[in-house]
């Protein structure tokens, strides 16, 4: 996400810092580069122009130019104006006013509406809500079955009446069903089309009139760039949107749609889809996204994801093992599997300040390859319980057996065991309350 834009912006600010004091000409030159970077990232032309104008007005003031750290002042201004362009306020779902609160998901085919409905249900359940998924897509083959499969996966009930009933009637009756069975939110998965047409919009308008939703959320694919902005405008004009969910943000290295869509449509972003996994829906925070764009990481989101996935009891057990120096290959495997649930390693590193650029280096890209994760997992699972608990007993014949069983080489098994011994030593130091030199250096 924003890979090219982040690299260009970091280059601009590096050049500015190297100059020390800045003249107005230096600011102009830097902002020309920023403008080009935004346009190359597929940001709407008018949005880029207005952004540069606002930054220039503030950055060329005497207060900035005569500052002891002018480059830092300009970076702060760019950060603040990015947050303003991205909407300023974090996205929130409105479930007040009625029970159950109907939330309509709308959009074109292929944007990820049905998957987003399940992801949203899981997210809302974590917030203490009791969501009901409603299958109102009676046109797409297997849409109802897909929603039911996703519902079972997250443990949420799906209200459906097959493919012959009217979507308007299904939506209306689902509200009655939700009220009778104690649901707090109805998530209505509506039908999409390959393109916007009058029949589609009429149906959405009728559903909206029948259930009077607290939210009408457009699900748009970030990979389509400015087309997503155009689709949002058309839906907003005809249906009246209250929010947006941008999907496949992890697959868009430019990210122009996210930067343009709020400024062009006036509709707030509420969630970002950051992967295919059912947990991969992030609440939208403009300040955190601006921080990522500028290569400053996003530690708050990383901490929240970690807290959601890590079991407190298991963490305490691991802590006791660390204190006693008993970190095993089973523990190592468990930590790898926890990290995998958080998403790709590169996306995790992008959230850590100072590490985002490392993911673009070839030597680090190889180490962050998800296939390597699977090979490590296969090697550990090819070991016996006794071997995982006490790797010291792994002689040559055992290592050859593990290599054959995991489809790897003896060299790779040796490499894994060497890395594990290093980690084991590091974990012992952490368990004793010491920060190893390598980590201390990384933390600056």
C-alpha positions as CSV (number, residue, x, y, z in Angstrom):
1,X,0.0,0.0,0.0
2,X,1.4,3.4,-1.1
3,X,4.8,1.8,-1.7
4,X,5.8,4.1,-4.6
5,X,4.4,7.2,-3.0
6,X,6.1,6.5,0.3
7,X,9.5,5.9,-1.3
8,X,9.2,9.2,-3.4
9,X,8.1,11.3,-0.3
10,X,10.9,9.9,1.8
11,X,13.4,10.8,-0.9
12,X,12.0,14.4,-1.0
13,X,12.3,14.9,2.7
14,X,15.8,13.3,2.8
15,X,16.9,15.9,0.3
16,X,15.3,18.7,2.3
17,X,17.0,17.6,5.5
18,X,20.4,17.5,3.8
19,X,20.1,21.3,2.9
20,X,19.7,22.5,6.5
21,X,18.2,26.0,6.1
22,X,15.6,26.2,3.4
23,X,14.7,29.0,0.9
24,X,11.3,29.4,-0.7
25,X,12.8,28.0,-3.9
26,X,13.7,24.8,-2.1
27,X,10.1,24.5,-0.8
28,X,8.8,25.0,-4.4
29,X,11.2,22.4,-5.8
30,X,10.2,19.8,-3.1
31,X,6.5,20.4,-3.6
32,X,6.9,19.9,-7.3
33,X,8.3,16.5,-6.5
34,X,5.5,15.8,-4.0
35,X,2.9,16.8,-6.6
36,X,4.4,14.5,-9.2
37,X,4.5,11.7,-6.6
38,X,0.8,12.2,-5.8
39,X,-0.2,12.1,-9.5
40,X,1.9,9.0,-10.1
41,X,0.1,7.4,-7.2
42,X,-3.2,8.0,-9.1
43,X,-4.4,10.8,-6.8
44,X,-7.2,12.9,-8.3
45,X,-5.6,16.0,-10.1
46,X,-7.8,18.5,-8.2
47,X,-7.1,16.9,-4.9
48,X,-3.3,16.9,-5.5
49,X,-3.5,20.6,-6.6
50,X,-5.5,21.7,-3.6
51,X,-3.2,19.7,-1.3
52,X,0.0,21.3,-2.7
53,X,-1.6,24.8,-2.5
54,X,-2.5,24.4,1.2
55,X,1.0,23.0,2.1
56,X,2.8,25.8,0.2
57,X,0.8,28.5,2.0
58,X,1.8,27.2,5.4
59,X,5.4,26.0,4.5
60,X,6.6,29.3,3.0
61,X,5.8,31.3,6.1
62,X,8.7,33.0,7.9
63,X,8.1,30.8,11.0
64,X,9.0,27.7,8.9
65,X,11.8,29.1,6.8
66,X,13.6,30.6,9.8
67,X,13.1,27.6,12.0
68,X,16.2,25.6,13.1
69,X,14.5,22.4,11.7
70,X,12.6,23.6,8.6
71,X,12.5,20.2,7.0
72,X,10.8,18.8,10.1
73,X,8.4,21.7,10.1
74,X,7.5,21.0,6.4
75,X,7.0,17.3,7.2
76,X,4.7,18.1,10.1
77,X,2.6,20.4,7.7
78,X,2.5,17.7,5.1
79,X,1.3,15.2,7.7
80,X,-1.4,17.5,9.0
81,X,-2.7,18.3,5.5
82,X,-2.6,14.6,4.5
83,X,-4.8,13.9,7.6
84,X,-7.2,16.7,6.5
85,X,-7.4,15.4,2.9
86,X,-8.1,11.9,4.2
87,X,-11.0,13.1,6.2
88,X,-9.7,14.2,9.6
89,X,-12.0,12.1,11.7
90,X,-11.8,8.2,12.1
91,X,-14.7,6.3,10.6
92,X,-17.4,5.0,12.9
93,X,-20.5,2.8,12.3
94,X,-23.8,4.3,13.5
95,X,-26.0,1.6,15.2
96,X,-28.0,4.0,17.3
97,X,-31.7,4.9,16.9
98,X,-33.3,1.5,16.2
99,X,-32.8,-2.2,17.0
100,X,-31.7,-3.9,15.0
101,X,-29.8,-1.2,13.2
102,X,-29.9,-2.0,9.4
103,X,-26.6,-1.5,7.6
104,X,-26.8,-1.7,3.8
105,X,-23.7,-2.8,1.8
106,X,-23.9,-1.7,-1.9
107,X,-21.4,-1.8,-4.8
108,X,-20.5,-3.4,-8.1
109,X,-19.8,-7.1,-8.7
110,X,-16.3,-8.1,-7.7
111,X,-15.7,-5.3,-5.2
112,X,-16.0,-7.8,-2.3
113,X,-19.4,-7.0,-0.8
114,X,-20.2,-10.5,0.5
115,X,-16.8,-11.0,2.0
116,X,-16.9,-7.5,3.5
117,X,-20.3,-8.2,5.1
118,X,-18.8,-11.2,7.0
119,X,-15.7,-9.2,7.9
120,X,-17.9,-6.4,9.2
121,X,-20.0,-8.8,11.2
122,X,-16.8,-10.2,12.9
123,X,-15.6,-6.7,13.6
124,X,-18.9,-5.5,15.1
125,X,-19.1,-8.7,17.2
126,X,-15.7,-7.8,18.8
127,X,-17.3,-4.4,19.7
128,X,-20.0,-6.3,21.7
129,X,-22.7,-6.2,19.0
130,X,-24.9,-9.2,17.8
131,X,-25.0,-9.0,14.0
132,X,-27.3,-10.8,11.6
133,X,-26.1,-11.3,8.0
134,X,-28.9,-10.9,5.5
135,X,-28.7,-12.4,2.0
136,X,-30.4,-10.0,-0.4
137,X,-28.3,-10.8,-3.5
138,X,-30.8,-13.0,-5.4
139,X,-29.1,-12.6,-8.8
140,X,-25.6,-13.8,-8.5
141,X,-25.2,-17.6,-8.6
142,X,-24.2,-19.1,-5.2
143,X,-24.2,-15.6,-3.5
144,X,-26.5,-17.0,-0.7
145,X,-24.4,-20.1,-0.3
146,X,-21.2,-18.0,-0.1
147,X,-22.7,-15.8,2.7
148,X,-23.8,-18.9,4.6
149,X,-20.3,-20.4,4.3
150,X,-18.8,-17.2,5.6
151,X,-21.4,-17.0,8.4
152,X,-20.5,-20.5,9.6
153,X,-16.8,-19.5,9.5
154,X,-17.3,-16.6,11.9
155,X,-20.2,-18.1,13.9
156,X,-22.9,-15.6,12.7
157,X,-26.4,-16.4,11.6
158,X,-27.5,-15.7,8.0
159,X,-31.1,-14.7,7.2
160,X,-32.0,-15.9,3.7
161,X,-35.2,-16.7,1.7
162,X,-33.5,-18.2,-1.3
163,X,-33.3,-16.6,-4.8
164,X,-37.0,-16.3,-5.7
165,X,-38.2,-13.7,-3.1
166,X,-38.0,-10.0,-3.7
167,X,-34.8,-8.4,-2.2
168,X,-37.0,-5.6,-0.8
169,X,-39.2,-8.1,1.0
170,X,-36.2,-10.1,2.3
171,X,-34.7,-6.9,3.7
172,X,-38.0,-5.8,5.4
173,X,-38.7,-9.3,6.9
174,X,-35.1,-9.6,8.1
175,X,-35.6,-6.5,10.3
176,X,-38.6,-8.1,11.9
177,X,-36.7,-11.4,12.3
178,X,-33.8,-9.5,13.9
179,X,-36.0,-7.7,16.3
180,X,-37.8,-10.9,17.4
181,X,-34.5,-12.8,17.9
182,X,-32.5,-10.1,19.7
183,X,-30.0,-9.0,17.1
184,X,-28.5,-5.5,17.4
185,X,-27.4,-5.0,13.8
186,X,-28.6,-6.4,10.4
187,X,-25.9,-6.4,7.7
188,X,-27.7,-6.4,4.4
189,X,-25.7,-7.9,1.5
190,X,-27.3,-6.4,-1.7
191,X,-26.8,-7.4,-5.3
192,X,-24.1,-5.9,-7.4
193,X,-23.9,-5.4,-11.2
194,X,-21.1,-5.3,-13.7
195,X,-22.0,-1.6,-14.2
196,X,-24.3,0.9,-12.7
197,X,-27.8,0.7,-14.2
198,X,-31.2,2.1,-13.5
199,X,-32.7,-1.2,-12.4
200,X,-30.0,-1.7,-9.8
201,X,-30.3,1.8,-8.4
202,X,-34.1,1.5,-8.2
203,X,-33.9,-1.7,-6.2
204,X,-31.4,-0.1,-3.8
205,X,-33.6,2.9,-3.4
206,X,-36.6,0.7,-2.6
207,X,-34.6,-1.4,-0.1
208,X,-33.4,1.8,1.6
209,X,-37.0,3.2,1.8
210,X,-38.3,-0.1,3.2
211,X,-35.8,-0.5,6.1
212,X,-34.5,3.1,6.6
213,X,-30.9,2.0,7.3
214,X,-28.6,3.8,9.8
215,X,-25.7,3.2,7.3
216,X,-25.4,2.8,3.5
217,X,-21.9,1.7,2.9
218,X,-20.3,1.4,-0.6
219,X,-17.8,-1.4,-1.0
220,X,-15.3,-0.3,-3.6
221,X,-12.1,-2.0,-4.9
222,X,-9.1,0.2,-4.3
223,X,-7.3,-1.5,-7.2
224,X,-9.6,0.2,-9.7
225,X,-8.1,3.6,-8.7
226,X,-10.0,6.7,-9.9
227,X,-12.7,4.4,-11.2
228,X,-13.6,3.7,-7.6
229,X,-13.9,7.4,-7.0
230,X,-16.2,7.8,-10.0
231,X,-18.4,4.8,-8.8
232,X,-18.6,6.3,-5.3
233,X,-19.8,9.6,-6.8
234,X,-22.6,7.9,-8.8
235,X,-23.8,5.8,-5.9
236,X,-23.8,8.8,-3.6
237,X,-25.8,10.9,-6.0
238,X,-28.5,8.2,-6.5
239,X,-28.7,6.3,-3.2
240,X,-27.1,8.6,-0.7
241,X,-24.1,7.0,1.0
242,X,-23.1,7.4,4.6
243,X,-19.7,5.7,4.3
244,X,-17.2,3.7,2.3
245,X,-15.3,0.4,2.6
246,X,-12.2,0.3,0.4
247,X,-11.1,-3.3,-0.3
248,X,-7.8,-4.8,-1.6
249,X,-5.8,-1.9,-0.1
250,X,-3.0,-4.3,0.5
251,X,-2.8,-5.0,-3.3
252,X,-2.7,-1.3,-4.4
253,X,0.9,0.0,-4.3
254,X,-0.3,3.5,-5.4
255,X,-3.3,4.1,-3.1
256,X,-4.7,7.1,-5.0
257,X,-8.3,6.1,-4.5
258,X,-7.9,6.3,-0.7
259,X,-6.4,9.7,-0.9
260,X,-9.0,11.1,-3.4
261,X,-12.3,9.5,-2.5
262,X,-13.2,11.5,0.6
263,X,-12.1,14.8,-0.9
264,X,-14.0,14.3,-4.1
265,X,-17.2,12.7,-2.8
266,X,-17.4,14.1,0.8
267,X,-18.4,10.6,2.0
268,X,-16.3,9.4,4.9
269,X,-14.1,6.2,4.7
270,X,-15.0,3.8,7.5
271,X,-13.0,0.6,6.9
272,X,-10.1,-0.6,4.8
273,X,-9.9,-4.2,3.6
274,X,-6.2,-5.3,4.0
275,X,-6.2,-8.9,2.8
276,X,-8.3,-12.0,2.1
277,X,-8.4,-13.3,5.7
278,X,-11.7,-12.8,7.5
279,X,-10.0,-10.7,10.2
280,X,-8.4,-8.4,7.5
281,X,-10.7,-5.4,8.0
282,X,-9.3,-2.4,9.7
283,X,-11.1,0.6,11.1
284,X,-10.2,3.7,9.2
285,X,-8.0,6.3,11.0
286,X,-6.8,9.2,8.8
287,X,-3.9,10.1,11.1
288,X,-2.6,6.5,11.1
289,X,-2.9,6.2,7.3
290,X,-1.0,9.5,6.8
291,X,1.7,8.2,9.1
292,X,2.1,5.0,6.9
293,X,2.1,7.1,3.7
294,X,5.0,9.2,5.1
295,X,6.9,6.0,6.1
296,X,6.5,6.7,9.9
297,X,4.7,3.4,10.6
298,X,1.5,2.7,12.5
299,X,2.3,1.2,15.9
300,X,-1.2,1.8,17.3
301,X,-2.8,-0.5,14.7
302,X,-0.1,-3.1,15.2
303,X,-0.6,-3.1,19.0
304,X,-4.4,-3.4,18.6
305,X,-4.0,-6.3,16.2
306,X,-1.6,-8.0,18.5
307,X,-3.9,-7.6,21.5
308,X,-6.8,-9.0,19.5
309,X,-5.0,-12.1,18.4
310,X,-2.8,-13.0,21.4
311,X,-4.4,-14.9,24.3
312,X,-3.5,-13.4,27.6
313,X,-3.2,-16.8,29.4
314,X,-0.9,-18.1,26.6
315,X,1.2,-15.0,26.8
316,X,1.6,-15.4,30.6
317,X,2.7,-19.1,30.1
318,X,5.2,-18.0,27.5
319,X,6.5,-15.3,29.8
320,X,7.1,-17.9,32.5
321,X,9.0,-20.1,30.1
322,X,11.2,-17.2,29.0
323,X,12.1,-16.5,32.6
324,X,13.2,-20.1,33.0
325,X,14.9,-20.2,29.6
326,X,12.6,-22.9,28.3
327,X,11.7,-21.5,24.8
328,X,11.2,-24.5,22.6
329,X,10.6,-25.1,18.9
330,X,6.9,-25.6,19.7
331,X,6.8,-22.1,21.2
332,X,8.7,-20.8,18.1
333,X,6.1,-22.5,15.8
334,X,3.3,-21.0,17.9
335,X,4.7,-17.5,17.6
336,X,5.1,-17.9,13.8
337,X,1.5,-19.0,13.5
338,X,0.3,-16.0,15.5
339,X,2.3,-13.7,13.3
340,X,0.7,-15.3,10.2
341,X,-2.8,-14.6,11.5
342,X,-1.9,-10.9,11.6
343,X,-1.2,-10.7,7.9
344,X,1.9,-10.7,5.7
345,X,5.3,-10.0,7.3
346,X,5.9,-7.1,5.0
347,X,2.6,-5.4,6.0
348,X,3.5,-5.9,9.7
349,X,7.0,-4.3,9.1
350,X,5.4,-1.4,7.3
351,X,3.7,-0.5,10.6
352,X,7.0,-0.3,12.5
353,X,8.6,3.1,12.2
354,X,11.9,2.9,10.3
355,X,11.4,-0.6,9.0
356,X,9.1,0.0,6.1
357,X,11.9,0.7,3.6
358,X,13.7,-2.6,4.5
359,X,10.8,-4.6,3.0
360,X,11.8,-3.2,-0.4
361,X,15.4,-4.5,-0.3
362,X,15.9,-7.8,-2.2
363,X,17.7,-9.5,0.7
364,X,14.8,-8.7,3.1
365,X,12.1,-9.5,0.5
366,X,13.4,-13.1,0.3
367,X,13.4,-13.4,4.1
368,X,9.8,-12.1,4.2
369,X,8.5,-14.5,1.6
370,X,5.4,-16.3,2.9
371,X,6.6,-19.5,1.2
372,X,9.6,-19.5,3.6
373,X,7.1,-19.4,6.5
374,X,5.5,-22.6,5.2
375,X,8.9,-24.3,4.8
376,X,9.8,-23.5,8.4
377,X,6.4,-24.8,9.5
378,X,6.8,-28.0,7.6
379,X,10.3,-28.6,9.0
380,X,9.1,-28.2,12.6
381,X,6.0,-30.3,12.1
382,X,8.3,-33.1,10.6
383,X,10.0,-33.4,14.0
384,X,8.8,-35.6,16.9
385,X,7.5,-34.0,20.1
386,X,10.7,-35.0,21.8
387,X,12.9,-33.4,19.1
388,X,10.9,-30.1,19.2
389,X,11.3,-30.0,23.0
390,X,15.0,-30.8,22.9
391,X,16.6,-30.0,19.5
392,X,20.1,-31.0,20.9
393,X,19.3,-34.6,20.0
394,X,18.9,-33.8,16.3
395,X,21.9,-35.7,14.8
396,X,22.7,-36.2,11.1
397,X,20.2,-39.1,10.5
398,X,17.4,-37.3,12.2
399,X,18.0,-34.1,10.2
400,X,18.0,-36.1,7.0
401,X,14.6,-37.6,8.0
402,X,13.2,-34.2,8.8
403,X,14.4,-32.8,5.4
404,X,12.8,-35.7,3.5
405,X,9.5,-35.4,5.5
406,X,9.2,-31.6,4.9
407,X,10.4,-31.6,1.3
408,X,13.4,-29.4,2.2
409,X,17.2,-29.9,2.3
410,X,19.5,-30.8,5.3
411,X,21.1,-27.3,4.7
412,X,17.7,-25.6,5.4
413,X,17.1,-27.8,8.5
414,X,20.6,-26.8,9.8
415,X,19.8,-23.1,9.0
416,X,16.6,-23.3,10.9
417,X,18.2,-24.8,14.0
418,X,21.0,-22.2,13.9
419,X,18.4,-19.4,13.8
420,X,16.4,-21.1,16.6
421,X,19.5,-21.2,18.8
422,X,20.1,-17.5,18.3
423,X,16.5,-16.7,19.1
424,X,16.6,-19.0,22.1
425,X,19.6,-17.1,23.4
426,X,17.8,-13.8,22.7
427,X,14.7,-15.0,24.5
428,X,16.7,-16.0,27.6
429,X,18.1,-12.4,27.8
430,X,14.6,-10.9,27.4
431,X,13.3,-13.4,30.1
432,X,15.9,-12.0,32.5
433,X,14.8,-8.4,31.8
434,X,17.7,-7.6,29.4
435,X,17.4,-6.1,25.9
436,X,19.8,-7.8,23.5
437,X,22.3,-5.5,21.8
438,X,20.8,-6.3,18.3
439,X,17.3,-5.3,19.4
440,X,18.6,-2.2,21.3
441,X,20.4,-1.1,18.1
442,X,17.2,-1.6,16.0
443,X,15.2,0.5,18.5
444,X,17.8,3.3,18.2
